[in-house]
Amino acid sequence: MKFIEMNGRALMSMLEPDEVSPEDLQQAGLTDTCLVRINQQGDIEVRRHQGWDVIGGLLGNFPPRVEHASGRTWA
């Protein structure tokens, strides 16, 4: 499976109103500096000490938004 990694601040900057809210992500443990990754299905995962946890998802035309916000391509 391919992912794009970014920090929490970059993820929050690209969210749209009909997606998971920044408040919900923060309650799930997202911070500005934590490491997150998005898969090609739009699942948002946050890095924990023991592994990755799914904390939400993106909708719609998210791939170009993810690439733009992170400055990366799918790997």
Secondary structure, DSSP 4 states (H G I P E B T S, - for coil): --EEEEEHHHHHHH--TTS--HHHHHHTT--SSSEEEEETT-EEEEE-SSSEEEEEE--SSHHHHHHHHHT----
